[in-house]
Amino acid sequence: MLAHATVPEAFPALVLNADFRPLSYYPLSLWSWQEAVKAVFLDRVNIVSEYDRFVRSPNVEMRLPSVVSLKTYVKPALYPAFTRFNVFLRDRFSCQYCGAREDLTFDHVIPRSRGGMTRWDNVVTACAPCNLAKGNALPRVAGMFPMQLPTRPTVFELHRNGRQFPPNYLHDSWVDYLYWDTELEP
């Protein structure tokens, strides 16, 4: 076994809601082993699955949880917060003008200098070259129109988009609780 895999930090716990769905897909809802152990002792979670690793104190020895479920259901918000990351996730990490996936920024469809607001229905993901090319021009003047109109997504839409980008590492004990859209192209 690799040396780094033997330290407890290498053993995060997947956190499920009380209905056994992940709290979040992107980023994946993970707690450090310390947070998971604390939640177990505070009786806030059920242990669903465990690693073959232990933590010990003078009085207690316990296996590290690999999957925990909350005892109390947390109702997800219907609409996510407006953040740069969530705009990128809504737009599937693609420039809405040319489709590029590198050097991403966000662009005000109606520029701020022309009264455009920083909100869901006026901001799209744009690569730096497209953002510079558009400048502070209106879409019709620049001849640049977003591939999809910007709208305020629901949390469920962002979860769906997040499932198109599975993380690099998934522990075997997590797989039954995660549903990745492998057929869709990111």
Buried (B, 14 or more C-beta within 10 A) or exposed (E): EEEEEEEBEBBBBBBBBEEEBBBBBBEBBBBEBEBBBEBBEEEEBBBBBBBEBEBEEEEEEBBBBBBBBBEEEEEBEEEBEEEEEBBBBBBBBBBBBEEBEEEBBBBBBBBEEEEBEEEBEBBBBBBBBBBEBBEEBEBEEBEBEBEEEBEEBBBEBBBBBBBBBBBEEEBEBBEEBBBBBEEEEE
